[in-house]
């Protein structure tokens, strides 16, 4: 729902244009009314005249002659749209406001589609001002209409998107937050908005981003795989010669294919990842390959590869005393069912890769190792990470038919949230995720709303980094599937 402040600001923005429409009518009604109207609208009249003059001085794209005083068809639509916006600004009925704004938006779209050669169409397409009318701001207002239902998931997406730092053009940096937003819109049914966000990133890759020596593809292939665009994701991935990015992408495309039930593609990509890793001497990425083989049902191959990789990694560790093991091995150990090894590996990688904690513990709990996982989670120092681990353990307990275990974990998570006094948006999002798993109803929505409220009140530093975690939690709640590790 538009706030009272936004409605007042909207009134001020369009008052100048509206004055040009009302004052002539008042003049025709009589000298007294005209005089009162002139006094009330004198301050706004200059802006109104400016906007109307701009519209009237432009060719409407038809046979009309605006210079002779006959407005062109594009101009007529423009003025009609402004009238609808004025009516929307002056109503307290939320439904009516939304209806009027959408009608105005349709008229603006008609200008662009029916009269593309008109100057007005050019200005609208390029988000230019028309007089004092800000079309870009109007479009933002249209998108905000989804928040007429404040607990709607599309409203959540809109509010999260408003917090994300803008994408710099030309695109040169990885932006998993914006790509996560595109994935979320795709998953929640707004494919148009998803394509709008995704297209510039795909274009950046096509301009040569994948040829970079680092193998950076801006996460585009991974996002495309989650959006069901496997052929395009593979086309991008197969141009990458860097082990890390190539194997990660193949593993994630296979993961998304498995979620969709495409066992053929999952199988083929598991073999492709294994073959590529072998022929290019990939090392730490073998943990990802083992996970992919396991997901494809190739458990024997996965276990053999995993054990050989662990042995090699530990041998190198003894020789160099450097970093022990890649974090993906800890996750693979949990997937394969090696709980002690998984927790041992986890303890060596968790400081640099905190995401591994909920990933490993959740997998162990799903395999029946809840006691070990809960005990480990209790020792996690970071509150947000511990909360995410609890959320994973709650979901695992519910799936295993252990509501008493889930209830105990829910109490622990609620205690963390209460102690944080609403100041940790990530923790609130994890409670929302846990509530969906535990109650399987819509009460999570109010908790998620509180999470976004907390994020909007937080520091710039928090808002900058919280977008992707919030989106991952929302997608998990709505689809039952994670974004990506």
KAKA-V552120 format. One record per pair of residues at least 12 apart in sequence whose C-alpha atoms are under 6 Angstrom apart, sorted by the first residue. I is the first residue (numbers start at 1). GAP is how many residues later the second one is. D is the distance in whole Angstrom. If there is no record, write none. Layout:
i & gap & d
I & GAP & D
I & GAP & D
//
This chain:
i & gap & d
1 & 146 & 5
1 & 147 & 4
11 & 78 & 5
16 & 28 & 4
16 & 29 & 6
16 & 31 & 5
16 & 32 & 4
17 & 31 & 4
19 & 26 & 6
19 & 29 & 6
20 & 28 & 5
50 & 81 & 5
51 & 80 & 4
51 & 81 & 6
55 & 20 & 6
60 & 12 & 4
60 & 13 & 5
60 & 14 & 5
60 & 15 & 6
60 & 58 & 5
61 & 54 & 5
61 & 56 & 6
61 & 57 & 5
74 & 37 & 5
77 & 30 & 6
81 & 23 & 4
81 & 26 & 6
84 & 16 & 6
84 & 20 & 6
85 & 16 & 6
88 & 12 & 6
151 & 294 & 6
174 & 44 & 4
177 & 290 & 6
177 & 291 & 5
182 & 12 & 4
182 & 15 & 6
183 & 44 & 6
215 & 25 & 6
215 & 27 & 5
215 & 30 & 6
221 & 12 & 4
222 & 27 & 6
225 & 28 & 5
226 & 30 & 6
243 & 39 & 6
247 & 26 & 6
251 & 41 & 6
254 & 12 & 5
254 & 15 & 6
266 & 30 & 6
267 & 29 & 5
270 & 22 & 5
270 & 23 & 5
274 & 15 & 6
284 & 42 & 6
287 & 41 & 5
287 & 42 & 5
287 & 45 & 6
290 & 12 & 5
290 & 16 & 6
291 & 41 & 5
327 & 22 & 6
330 & 12 & 5
330 & 15 & 5
330 & 16 & 5
331 & 29 & 5
334 & 26 & 6
334 & 29 & 6
334 & 30 & 6
358 & 31 & 4
361 & 12 & 5
362 & 30 & 5
362 & 31 & 5
365 & 31 & 6
366 & 30 & 5
384 & 43 & 5
387 & 26 & 6
387 & 40 & 6
388 & 42 & 6
391 & 39 & 6
391 & 43 & 5
394 & 12 & 5
395 & 42 & 5
423 & 31 & 6
425 & 26 & 4
425 & 29 & 5
425 & 30 & 5
428 & 23 & 5
429 & 19 & 5
429 & 22 & 6
432 & 12 & 5
432 & 15 & 5
432 & 16 & 6
433 & 44 & 6
//
